[in-house]
Amino acid sequence: MNRSSDNRRTLFVCLFLTITTIAIYWQVNSHDFVNFDDNEYITANRHVQTGLTSGNIIWAFTTFYASNWHPLTWISHMLECQLFGLRPAGYHIVNLFFHIANSLLLFLILHRMTKAIWQSAFVAAVFAIHPLHVESVAWVAERKDVLSTLFWMLTMGAYVFYVERPKLKRYLLALFFFALGLMAKPMLVTLPFVLLLLDYWPLRRLMIGKPSVDEHTQSERSVKRHREKKKRLGSETKAEHINKTEKQTRQQSLMVQIILEKVPFLVLSLASCIVTYVAQQKGGAMAIGSVQSYPLSARIANAFLSYCGYIGMIVWPENLAVLYPYPSMLPPWEVTGAVVFLGLTTFLIIRTVKRYPYLATGWLWYLGTLVPVIGLVQVGVQAMADRYTYVPLIGVSIMVAWGVPELSKKWRYRNAALAAVAVITLTIFSLVTWKQVGYWQNSTTLFKHTLEKTTDNPIILDNMVNVLMGEGRFDDAIALYAEAVRINPNLADSYNNMGLVLIKRGSADEAIPNFLKAIRINPNHAAAHYTLATVLASQGKLHEAIYHFRESVRIKPDYEQAHNNLGNALLLENRIDEAIASYREALRLNPDFTMAENNLKIALAQQRKAR
């Protein structure tokens, strides 16, 4: 294939990926924010809403808010809020832009490494349009997915350039992109291991003297002839022995170099793991998925089932939902089947690694990149999540893109058959994805769909309660709350939300036991402490209210409303100096907090009068 023809085909693939992805996803332009993390990340986040300021940038780099440390993700949302305000269309289009960029980069990098344009195009097309990726693209709060993957792709691209022509600045560029990616989402901690896989195939840095994958079939006959010739000539000559020894020495030296190259990447990965662990512990995410709730045996069993489950969803993406609740029972026969399947598949792939190296790269890519989110360290209450496949799916696609042509190499009409299968597969995926995107139109459509596709899902019931409460449908909200508590009586959020519903309905006395129950389940539930304190203060129980206000700001030091209301309660008890300190803290957190500013003036006036 000449260069101009290859360029034309490359341009065609890039245009196809771009146009197809836009056609499927453009409907997000009319989608709203959803009442599931979008509030924490944008619609109820003062730091994001006030845009790119020096104070907000410092906050982005120092906060563990939302149980994560991902400053670049926060900064991207701040910039958007400065550009688009709270109009969701802009946020959705930016997510779509990143997804298209990731798809194009994946194609171009794979093509550069393998020189196989159609296999690379298929992998990128599956990445661009697979229904499992809807969650990462259509959910504004999952900006961290698409943004971090952009840096994943840039790291891979810079690494390929470095391998082609080793220079320090190229290596440092790859390391720089990797560091940025970790600051967008710690999912990149497995990337150093993926780079090692790429060193084996398709870069073939660890395959000295062996034929490339593209040349493997054509060279089989020449290898056989060489072996027969050696048999006729007898044992290898001294020169051949020396040459073989030199090759082995060079390969060992290269292996050491390749491993040393990964050390800085691994150091950054380790640092990211430590920071993430601290962030999720402090944010309470790990408490939700604690050892008491999910013992190690259950988490290991669920990990095996999830590995197999994701493969099933990749092949047959049906009944997708925003949250899959952790199963109450894990059937032993299913767990045993999953273990046998994964073990046997791994064994067979390792056995054939020299003949089919792309299978090993794809399979280990899939297994390895899922490790941080497979649930061995349980964070949250989900058993699986579509968004977790955003990068791992690439590994399975590589296996299919190179494996199916190998299996069909003896077919009579091989090229036509492969093209037809690829077109049919991508068409089906496109239709399913387009339909799946529609479910993300707003909170109501998303939660209704999820409740239809899953059973015993108290978290989504909880979120639906919030939607119904916002619509003033209090009786419906109470009914859903009762169902959520029946499924899981140990979810603090359910009791907190029920308390809020009762307050909205004017039943404050009935709300108090619900807040107390939420606090008993989770003593660090800042919102429950705050709302309970507000109710108690309105009833004149200032001493109890002050205690719960103090607890809320202890748990959540940047809770500006709690600081202000704590000041109000202290002022009513004539503890003027303490009230002034609380108002000043609220203003330090938010200099534009007019109510706290007015309250501070009143407190200062009372202080002067008292003197």
N, C-alpha and C positions, 0 to 999 in steps of 0.2 A: 504494500500500500504506500503510495507516494505521500509526501508531506502535505500537499495542498488538499488531497482527498481526505486525509485524516483530520485536518483542520475543519473542513466542511462538516464532517460527521460529528466532530466535537461540538461545533457551534449548533448543529441540529439538536443534539442531545440536551445542551444547555437551554435552548429555547423551549424544547419539549418539557423539560422539568419545570421551568419557570411558569410557562403558560398553564400547564396542567395543574400545578399546585395553586396558582391564583384562582383558576376556575373552580376548584373544589372548595377552597377556603375563603373566598371573597365575602361570603355571607356573614363572616364575623364582623364585617364593617357595621352591621346593624345590631350586633349583640351588646348586651348590657354587662356590667360587672355581676358577679355572683356572690351570694352571701355565704361564701366558704373560702376563707383566707384572703379574698380580695379586700375585705374590710381591714384586716391587719396590715396588708401590704400597701393599700392605697386609700380607700374611701374613709377610713377612720384613723389614718396615720398622719398626725400633724407634721412630723418631720418631712415626710414625702410631700405633703400638700404645700408646704412653704418653699419648695423648690431647692435649687442648688445654692446653698449659702455655706460659708465656712463652718458655721456651727453644725449644720446638718451633715456635712461631709465628715467632720470629726465624729459625729454620732454614728454614721454609717460604719466607720472603722473601729468603733469602740463598743458598739452595742451587741448584745446577744438576743435582741428582740426577735420574737417568733421562733425561738429555739434554734437560731442559726447565726453563723457569722459569714455573711456574704456581702461585703461592702459594695462591690460593683453592681450587684443586683439592686441594692437600695439606691445607688447613685443613678442608675438607668431610670428607675421610677421617678426620682426627683426631677430629672431632666424632662421626662415626659409630662409631669404635672405642670412644669413651668411652660411647656409648649402647648399642651392640650387642655389644661385644667382638669376637670373631672369628667370630660367627655370620653367615654370608653372606646370609641372607634379608633382613636389614635393609638391607644395601648395595644389593641388587637392587631392593627396593621403592622406595628413594630414587631410583635411576636411573629407574624407571618413573614415579614422581611427576613428576620433571623433564620427562620426555618428554611426558606428558599436558599439563603446563603449557605447554610449547612449542607443542603442537598447538593448544591453545585460544587462546593469544596470537596465533598466526599467523592463525587464523580471524578473531578479533575485529579485528585490525589491518587485514587485507586488506578486511574488510567495511566498516570505517570509511572506508578510503581510496577504495574503489570503489563502495560502496553496492550491490554485486552479491552477494547472500547465497549463492546456490547455487554460483556459480563459486568464491567464497571457501571455502565448505564443502568443495567437491571438492578444492581444493588442500590444505586442512588434513587431510582424510581420507586422501589419498594420503601425506602426510607422516607421519601417525600410524601407518599400517598397512603401509607398503611394506616388503617383505622386506629391501631394502638397509639399512634402519635397525635391523635386529635387532642387528647388531654393536655399534652405539653404545649400545643400551639394555641388552642382556643381558650385556655385558662390563663387569664392575665397574671395571676399569682405564680404561675409556673414559668415566668420570664427566666428564672434561674436555670431552667432546663435548656432552653434554646440559646441563651447567652453563654452559658458554660460550654455547651457543645460547639459553639462557634470558636471558642479558644481551643477546644480539643482538636478541631479540624486544623486550625492554624498551627498548633503545636506539631501535629503530624506532618503537615506540609513543610514547615521549617526543618523538621527532622529529616525528611526525605532529601531536601536540598543539602543539608549537612552531610548526609551519607554519600550523595553524589559527588560532592566536593568538600571534604572536611576542612572547615575553617572555624576558628574560635567564634567569630561574630555570628555565624550561622547557628552554631550550637547555643550560644547565649540567647539568640532570638527565640529558639525553641523553648528554652528554659523560661524566658520572659513570658511567652504566651501561656505556658503551663501555670506559672504563678498567677497570672490574671484569671485563668480559668478556675483555679481553686478559690479565688476571691469572688467568683460568681456562684459556684456551688461545689461542695467538696466531693461530688461524684467523680471528679477527675483523679482521685487518689490511685485508681487502678491503671491510669494511662502509662506509667513506666513499664508495667508488665506487658501492655499491648505493644509498646515499642519493641520490646524483646521478641514478641511474636512476629512482628513485621520484619525484624532482623533475620528471622528464619525463613519466612515467606511473607511477601513476595520479594523482599530485598535480597534474600539469599546470601547474606553476609556470613552465615554459619554453614554454608553449603559449598565450600570451596571444592572445585574440581567436579561438581555434580551438574548434570544438565538442568536447565531451567524448566519450569512447569510447561511452558509452551513448546519446548523442544523435546519433552520427555518421550512422547509417543514416537516421534520421528527418529529418535536416537536408539530405540530399543534394539533394532537389528544390528546397528554398528557395535553396540555393547556386546551383543552375543558373538559377533565375529571376532571382537577383540579377545573375549574370553577363550574362544576356540583356538585362536592363534597362540595365546599364552600356554594353553595345554600342549600344543605341538612343540613349542620352543622350550618347554620345561620350566624350571623355577625362574624367578625374576633375576635379572642381572644386577650386578653391584650398583650400576648407575641408576637403575630403576629403584632400588632400595634407598639410595641416597635421596633421590627425588621425592620418594614417598615420605621419608623422614622429614625433609624440609617442609613439605606441605603440612604435615601434622604439626610441626613447630609453629608455622605461620598461623595455622588455625587456632592453636592454643593461645598464641599471642593475641590474635584478634578477639578471641573469646574474652580474655582478660580485659582488653580495651573496651569491648561492648558493655561488659558489666560495670566497669568503672564509669563509663559514660552515664549510666543510670543512677549512680549514687546521689548526685545533687537532686535529681528528680525524686528519688525515694526519701531524701531528707525533707523536702517540701511536703511530700505526701504524709509523712509521719507527723510533721508539725500541724498539718491541716486536720488530721485525725484527732489529735489531742485537743485542738481548739474546738472542733465540732463536738467532741464528747463533752467538754465543759459546757458549751453553749446549750446542748440539748438537756444536760442534767439541770442546769440553772433555769432553763425555760420550762422544765416540767414535762417535756415530751417523753423522756425515758421513764418517768414515773407512771405515765399512762400505760405504757407497755412494760410494766415492771416484771421482775422475776416471779413475784407472787401471782400475778395475773397469768403470765405465760412462762411456765418452767422451761428449763433448757431442753428437756426431752421434747416438749411440744414445739418449741421453736425450730429444733433440728428437723423434726418430722415435717413441719410446715415448709421449711426451706426446700426439702426434696420435692414435696408436692408442688411448690411454686415453680421450681425449675421446669418441671414437666408441664405445669399449667400454662406457663408463658409460651412454651413451644406450641401447645394446642391453640392458644389464642393467636399466635402468629400465623398458623396454618388456617385456622377457622375462627376469625374474629367476630364472635357472636356474644350477645348479652353483655356488652361492655358497660361499665358503670364507673362513677367517680370514686366510689369506695366499696371495696369488698370486705365485709366484716370478718373478723377472725372466727374460724369455725369452732363450734362448741365441742365437736368430736372429730378426731382424725382417724378414720378407719384403718386398722393395721394392714389390711390387705392392699389398700391404696398406697400406703407409705412403702410397703415392701416392694410393690410393683414399680414405684418411682425409683427406689434405690437400685433395683435390678436393671431398669432401663438406662439410668444414668451411668451406672458402673459398666454395663456391657457396651454401651455406645462409646464411652471413653476408652475402654480396652481395645475395641476394634479400630478406633481412629489412631491410637498410639501404635498399634501393630502395623498399620499401613502408612505411617507418617512419612517415610522416605518416598513412597510412590505417590501419595496424595497429600502433600504438605499443606495445601490450602484447607483441607478438612480440619487438620489440627489447629491451624491459626483461627479459623472460624469458630470451632467448638470451644476452644480455650478462651477466645475473646468473649463468647456468650457467657460461659461459666464464670469467668473472672470478673467481668465488669458488673455482674449482678451481686457480687459478694457484699458490697457496702449496704445494699438495700434488700437483701434476701431475708432478713429478719432474725439472724443469729443474735444480733443486738437489737432487740425490739424497740422501735420508736413509733409511738402512736398505736392505734388499734386495728389498722388494716392488715389483712393477710397478704395482699398483693396490691399492686397499683399499676395502671397502664403506663404512667409516666416513667416508671422504672425501666421500661424496655427501650427508651429513646435511643440509647447508644448500644445496649446489648443486642438488639435486633439485627444490627449490621453484621455481627458474626454469623448468625444463621443464614442471612442473605448471601454472604460470601460462600458458604458451603453449598447452597443451592445453585448459585450463579456459575460456579466452576465444576460442581459435582455432576449436575444433570447433563451438561454437554459431554462429560467424560463417559457417563453411563450410556449415552445415546450415540457414541461415536460410530457404531456399526449400522445405524439406521440408514435406510436407503434415501429417504427425503429428510434428513436430519435438520438442516438449516431451516427449511420451511416449517417443520413440526415445532422446532424450538421457538421460532418467531411467533407462531400461532398460540402456543401455550403461554408465552410471555404476555402477549397482547390480551388474551382472555383473563389471565391472572390479574394484570394491572387494571383492566376495566372493572372487574368485580371489586377489587380493593377500592377503586375510585368511587364507585356507587355507594358502597358501604360507608366509606369515609364521609362523603357528602351528607349522607343521612345522619351520621353520628355527630357531625359538626352542628347540625340543626338543634340537637338536644341541649347545646350550650347557649341557647339564646338568652336565657335568664335563669334566675334561681328556681323559679317554679317549674319550668320545663326540665331542668337538670335533675332536680330532686324527685320529681314525679317519675321520670324515666328510671332513675336509680332504684327507687322503691319497687318499681315493676319488675326489675331485672334481678333484684337481690331479696333475700329474706332475713328477718331478724337483724335489721340495720339501725340500731338506736342513734348513731351519730347523725345519719341523714334525717331520721325522724326529728331529732333535735333541731337541725338546721331548718327543716320545714316548719317547725313550731315558730321560729323567728320570722319566717316569711308570712305565715298566717297572722302572727301578732302585728306585723307591720300593716297588714290589710284590715286589721280590726276584727278578725274572725276568732275571737277569744275562745268560744266553746269548741271550735274545731281544733284549736291549738291545745286546749286542755286534754282533749281526747287523744291526740297524738302523743302528748307528754306521758299520759297513762300507759300507752303502748310501749314507749321507749323505756320507761321504768320497769315494766313487766319483763322486757327482754333482758335488760341489764340494770339491776337495782343499785349498782355501784358507780354510776356515772354522775360525777358532781355537776357537770354542765346541765344535765336534765333537770335536776332540782333547782339550780340557779335560774334556768329559763322559766320553769314553772312559777317561781317566785316573781319574776318579771311580769308574766302573764297576769297573775293575780293582782299585782300592783296596778297594772293598766286597767284592770276590770274594777278597781276600787276596793279590793279586799286585802289591804295591807297586813291585817292581823293574821290572815291565813298564809300570807307569803313568808312570814318570819320563820316558821318551822322548816320550810323548804331551803332557805338560805343556811340555816343551822345544819341541816342534813348535808348540804353541799360541802360545808366547811369540815364536818366530821369526816367525810370521805376524802377530801383534799384540803388539808389545813392551809395550803398555799394558794387557794383560789382567791386571787385578789379582787375579782369582780364581785364575788359573793360577799366578801367582807365589806366592800364599799357600799353595795346596795343595801345590805342589812344595816350598816351604820347610818345610812341616809334615812331609812324607815325609823330606826330607833331615835334619831335626832328629832324627827318630825313629831314623835310621841313624847318628847321631853326627857327621854332616857339618855341624858348627855354623857354620863360616865361610861355606859356600855358603848355608846356610839363612838366616843373618842378612842376606846380600845380597838374597835374594829377599823376605824379610819387609820389608826397607827399601823395595824396589821397590813392593811392594803398597800400603804406606802413602803412598808418594810419589804414586802414581797415584790412590789413594782415601784421602785424609787422614782420613776419618771411619770407617775400617775398624777398629773397636774390637777385634775378635778378633785381627787381625794385630798391633796394638800390644801386646796382652797376650802373644801367643806370641813376638813379637820380644823382649819383656822376659825371657821364659823362656830363650830361646837366649842372650841376653847374660848372664844370671845364671849359666848353666852355664859360660860362658867367664870367669866371675869379673869381668865388667865391670859392677860393681854400680851405680855411679852412672847409667850409661846405661840399665840395666834399670829402675831406679826412675823415670827420666824416661818410659820407655815405659808403665809401669804407670799412672803419674799421668795420662798422655794418654788411656789407655783409660778411666780413671775420669772424666776430664773429659767425654769423649764420652758416657759412660753411668755416672752416679753409682750405679746399682743393679747394677753389674757385680761380683757377689760374688767370682768367681774372681780378678779383677784385684785386688780389695781384699785378699784373702788373700795373693796373691803379693807385693803391695806390703809387707805386714807382714813377710813372710819376708825380703824384700830389705833392709828397714830394719834388721831384727835383725842380718843379716849385716854390714851397714854399720857398726853400732855395735860389733860384735865385732871387726871388722877394725881399728877405731880403738883 
